[in-house]
C-alpha cells in the first residue's frame, strides 16, 4: 500500500480581489471566490512545480538523487509538446535514470498522477514524487478566467508512512463541451450550459465516490473547485457535508487551480490534523478520481500558499502579458540552446568548481583560476543557494538588455545584484550576478540575506530559458 510521507505546496505571491475584477468589468463571474493567486511574469507551471517539489523533498529529508519515480501534472504546461519532466528532474537534482511520466489534458491530471505514483510504489519504485502545478486562464471576461488562480502541490510517496492511500476509484461518462481547449488555442473555454456542467460534475464525482470500498466518514473533503460554489453542490453526491468541504477548501483564497486544485487542497488538509480525508477530482470529458487517505501521524510538510500582496487589475493584465509595450528593437545577446544547455548545472543546481591546485571556488567553473591561474579541471561543488547581497541596483523600464525587455514590460522594474553565495563549509563564498524576483526592487539591499529559486529568464528561438534568481531569504 502506498503512503504519503511528505508534502509541499506553493502559490505565487500576487493576489487580485473579486472587487478589482468587478470594478474593471462591472461584474465578477467566479462565484464564491474572494481573491485569487496570480503568477508573476517569470512564473509558469514548471517553476511552480519546482517550488512545490523542492519543499516536499526538503520536508521528507530525502536526497533528491534517491527518488525513483517522478510524475508531473498540469492542464496548462508551458510547452505543448515537450517532456518537461526532463527539465524538472534536472532542476530538482534527480538522477538521469529516474522514471518519469507527464499527465495533462484535463483538470483531473493531478489525481491521475497520484494514481500512477501509487502504482509505481506498489510495484517497483521505492520513492515517488508527484507534483501538480497549474495556472488556467480563459477569455478575459468569462467565468473561467475570473476564477483562474495558480498554485502547485507535491507529494512524496513510499510503501509505508503516516498518510496511507487506502482506497481509490474512478468513473467516466461522456459530457463533451464542459471545459476544453482546442489544439492551437490558448484559452480554456466551455459551452456555459449551467445545468449540463453541474450534471457532469455531480454525476462523475458521485460515481467515483460510490466506487470506493472502504467506508470512512471523512473529516475533510478535497473536491475539485472550478469556482467557490460547485464543490458544495456536489456534497450530497460525494457523501459529505459542507463542513468537510470547507475544511480542505483553498478555492476561496487561491481561485481555480485546475489540475492542482485537489492536490493543493489535499496538501492543506494533511497538515490540518484530520484522520480521514477524501480527495475527489473532476476533469472535463467527463471523468473523476476518488482517493481515500487515512492519517495516523504527522506528515512532514512545507506549505507556502499564504500572501496578501494585492495587485490591481491593470497589474494583473500586465503580469499575464495581455498589456505590454511590445518587443524591443534589436535582438539582444544571443546564446544558442546548446550553449545554454552546457550551463544548466550552474543555472539549475548552482554547480561551482573548486580549483584542485589552490582550493579556490569559481562560478561558473570554467577558464583559469582567478586566485592561482591554474588551468586544471575544476572539482564540482554544489552551492546550497543562500548568501548575502554585496551590490545591488534597480533596472528600470527601458534599462534592461533587449533579451530581458519582454519580461520587464510585464513585471516592471527588477533588482540586479552581486551576491556572495555560500559554500557548505566555513562560510566560504563565491560572488555571482543574479536577478531579483518575488519582491519589489526596494526589498533588496546590500547586506541582506537572499536565497535562490528557479524562474523563467527569457525566451529566444521559441525556447524558454530557465535559471536561478534570488529572493529575500525566509531566514530574514
N, C-alpha and C positions, 0 to 999 in steps of 0.2 A: 504493500500500500504506500502511495506517495504522500509526503507531508511537506508543508511549508515550514522552512526553518529560519527564514529571514525575509524581510520585506523592505522595499524602498519606494518612495513616491515623491513626485516633483510637479510643481505648477509654476509657470512664469510669474514674474513679479508684478506685471501690469494688470490692473483691473479697470473695467469700464462698467458703469452702473446702468440699470434699466432707465433711469431718468435721463442720462445722456442720449440714449437712443430715442427716447420719446420726444426729447427736445429737437432732435435732428429730423425725425420723420413724422412727428405728430402722433405717434403710437409706438408701442413696443409689443411685438407679437410672441415673445417667448414666455409663456405662462409659467408662473412660479419661480422665475429666476430674478434675483435682486441685483446681481452683478456677475461678471464672468471673467475668467482669466484670458489674457491676450498675449500671444507670443511676441517677443521682441523681433526686430528686423533680422537679427542674426540667429534666430532660433527656428527649428523645424522639428519634425517627428524624430529625426535621428539624434539631434542634440538633446532633446528631452529624454529620449530613451537612454542615452549615455548618463544623464543626470540621475535618473531613477535607478538604473542598473548599478552604477557606481555606489550609490547609497546602500542598495541591498547587499552587494558583495562586501562592503565595509562592515555592515551590521552583522553579517554571517561570520566574519573573521577568516574567511577562506582566502587563499591565494587565487587570484583570477585564473592563473595558469592551470589550476586543478579542475576547472569547470569542464564537464564532459559534453554538455548539450546546451545550445542557445536557441531560443525561439524569440522572434521579433514580430510584433503585430501592429498594424496601422491601416486604417481605411484610406489614409492620405499620405503614403510615403513620399519623400521629396523627389524620388526618381520613379517614373512609371515602369521602367524596365532596367533594373539593376539589383543584384543581390546585396542589399545593404547590410546583411549580417557580416559580410567580409569587413566592411569599414567599422561597424560597431564592435566586432570582436577585436580588431586591432586597437581601437580606442580604449577598450576595457583591459587589454593585456591578455586576452585569451590565447591559448595555443592555436597554432595554424591548423592543427588536426582536430580541433573541437567540432563536433557535428553541429550543423546549423540548419534552421528552417525559417522561412518567412511566411507570414499569414496576412492576407489583405483582401480587398474586395468587399468588405462588409464590416458593419459595426460589431458584428459577432466575432471578429477576428481575435480579440483579446482572450476570450474564453476558449476559442479553438486552439490557441497557442498553449494555454494551460492544460487543456485536454491532451494535446500531443506531448507536452512535457511530462505529464503523469505516465503516459505510455512509455516514454523513454526511460524514466526512473524505474518503472516496474519491470522493465525487460533487461536493459543493459547499462544505462547511464547511472553512474554513482551520484552525480550532482548536475542539476539542470538549472539554468537561469532563464526565466520567461519575462519578457518586458513588452508592455503595450504602451504606445505613445500616439497621440493624435491631436489634430487641430483642424476640425472640419470647418468649412465655410460654404455659403451659397451666394445667390444674388444679394446685393446689399440690402434690399428691402423685402426680405421674405423671412418666414418663421425659422428656417434652418439657420440662416446667417445670424439672426438676432440671438438665437440660443447658443451658437457655436462658441465653445471655450477651448481650452488647451490644457493638457496635462499628461502625465505618464506614471506608471507603476511597474514595479519589478518584484519578482518572487524567486527565492532560492528554494528548489525542491530537492529533497532527499528521500530515502526509503522510510526513515523514521524521524519524527520531530514533534514539536508542540502543537501543530495545527494540521490534523490529518484530513485529507480529502477522502471522505468515507463513502461517497456515492456520487453518481453523475448520470445524467440522462439528456437526450436531445430529442427535438421534434421539429419537423419541417412541413410547411404547406405552401403551395404556390399563390403568392399575393404580388404579382408584378406591379411595379409603379409606386410602391410605398415610399421608397427612398432609393435613388440611383444616381450614378454619374456615368454618362456615356463616354465611350472611347474618344479621346481628344478634347473633352470638355474639362473645365477647371472647377466649376461649381456643382456641388451636390444639389439635387432637386427632388421634388416629389409631386404627385398629382394633386395633393392638397384636399383629398376627399376624406373629411374627418372621420366619418363612421367607418369607412373602409380601412383607414390606417389603424384605428382603435381595435377593430376586429382582428386584424392581422397580429397586432401586438398582444392582445389578451389571449387569443387562441393559441399562439405558439408558446407563450410563456406558461400558460396553464398546461399545455400538452407536455412540455419539458418537465415541469414540476411533478405532474402526475406520474411520470415515468420513474421517479425516484422510489427505491425500495425501502430505504431507511427513513423511518419517521422520527422527527426530531423536535418539532415545535421551536423553530429558530428564534433566537433572541434579537437578531439583526438580519435584514434582508437587503443585499446589494442588487438592485434591479436596474436594468438599462434605463437611461434617463435622457430621451431626446428633448424633453423640457421638464419643468418642475412639477407638472401635474400628472403626466401619463403613468409614471410608476405607481402612483396611488390608485389610479383607476384599475390597475391590474392586481391590486392587493387580493381581491377575492379569488381570482384565477390562480394566484401564487400561493394561496392558503395562508396568508399572513395579514397582520393588521397595519394600520398606518404608522403606529409607533415603531414597529420593527423596521419599516422602510426609512423612517426619519432617522433612526439610529445610525444608519450607514450612508445616508444621502450626502452627496457633495455637489449635486447639480445646482442647488440654490445659490451657492457662492462661487462656483467654478464654471457653470454652464454645461452644455452638452459636450462630453469628452469623446464621443464617437467610440472607437474600439477600446479606448482606455476608460470608458465610463464605469463599467462593472469592476475592472481591476483596481482603479483608484478608490472606489467605494469599499471594496473588499480590503484593500490595504489599510484604510482608516478603521474599519471595523475590527481588524485583527489587533489593533492597538487599544481597543475600547474596553477590553475585559469581558467580552461576550464568549460564552462557552459553545454556542452553536450559531453558525452563520450560513444563510442561504444566498448563493450568488446566481443570478439569472440574467443572461444576455439575450438580446434580440437583434437580428440582422435582417435587413430588407430582403425580400425574396419570397417567403419569409421563413426564418428558422430561429431556434432558440436552444441554448445550452443551460442546464441547471446543474450546479455543483453544490454539494453539502460539505461544510467544513466543521469539524468539532475541535475545540481548543482545550488543551489540558494544561497549558503552561504559558509563560510569557514568550512572545515571539519577538526576537531582536528586530528592531526597526529603526530606520532613519527616514522621517517624513518631513518634507519641506513644501507645503502647499498653502501656507498662510501668507497673506500680504494685504497691505492697504494702500499700495502705490497707485492711486487713481489717475486715469488719463481722460482727456476729452475725446469727443467723437472725431474731431479733426486729427488728433494724435493717433487714434485708432486706425483711421484710414491711411495715415502716413506709415505707421508701423507695418501695415499689411501691404504696402506698396501700391495702393489704389491711387493715392495722390502723391506724386513725387515731381521733382524738377526735370526728370528725364535723364538719359545717359549723357555723359560729358563728351566733349570733342577730344579726340586723341585716345589711344588705346592703353596708355599707362605701361607699366613694366610687364614684360611678357615672361612667364615662367611656364615651360612646357609641362604637360601632365607627367611624362617620365621623370623629369627633374623634380617635380613636386613629390612624386611617389618615393623617390630616393630619400627625401627628407621626412617621411612620415614617422619614423621612430622618434624624431625630435618634436614634431608637431603634435603627435598624439600622446606619446609616453614620456616626453621630456628626457630623452636619452642624451646625456652628455658624455664626454670622454675624459679619461684620466691619462695624463702623459706617463708612459712607462719609464721615462728617464728621470723626471723630477717630481711626478705625482700631482702636478697642477691640473685643475679642471678646465675643460674647454667646451663651449657651447656656441655654435654647433661643433661637433668633434671632427674637424677637418683642417687641413693645412698644417703649418708648423706650429709648435707650441709657443704661445706668447711669452712664457716665462724663460724657457731654455733654448728655444729654437729647434728642438729635435723634430725630425720628420717621421718618427716611428709611428706605427698604427696605434691609435688610442684604445685603451681598455674601456668598454662601455659601462656606464653607470646611470641608473635611472633616478632622476631627482624626484623628491616627494611632492613637489608642486606648491610650496609655500615659501614666502620670502618677504622682503622689505623694499619699498619704493626708494630708489636713490635719486631719481629725477623724474619730473612729470610735466607735461604741458597739455593744453586743450587744443584739439584740432577743430576749428570752426568751419561753418559752411563755406565751401569753396577752397578750403585749405587741404583737403585730403588728396592723396595721389589719385589719378584717374581710376585705377582699378578698385579703389575703395569708395569712390564717389556715389555709385548707385546705392550702396548700403547707407552711406551717410545721409543721402536725401530722404531715406526712410527713418533712420534712427536719430538723426541730428548730431550735435557735437559729441565728440568722444575723447577720452583721455588716451594719450600715448605716453608710455613710461619706460624708464630703465629700471629693472628690478633685480635685486640681488637674491637669486633663488638659492635656497639652502640645500646642501647635501645632507645625508643622514648622520654624518659623523662630525663632531667637533664644530658644529655651526659653520662649516666651510661653505663658501658661497661662490657663485659664478653669475656674472651680470648678463642679462638678456634684454632685448627690446620687446615690448608687448603692448597690445591694445587693451583698453579697459572695456568692461561690459557689466551689465546687471546693476549699474548705478550711474548717477549723473557725474560728469567730469569733476565737479567740485568735491565729490566724495573721495577723490584720490589725492593724497598729499605726501610729500617726502617724509619718510619715517613710518608711514602706515604699513601695517601687515596686510598682505594680499595672498590669495590662493588662485590656482589656475582652474579653468574649466575648458570645455571644448565648445566652439561655436562655428558658425559659418564665417569664413573670411571674405571670400568674393567668388564670383563665377566668371570663368574665362573659357572660351571654346565650348560653352554649354555645360562644362563640368564644374560643379560646386566644390570649392576647396574648403576643407575644414581644418582647424588647428586650434592651438591653445590661445586663450585670452586670460586676463586677470580680472578679479573682482575683489571687493573688500572681504577680508577673512572673517569667518564665523567666530574666530577667537578674539576679534576686536572688542 
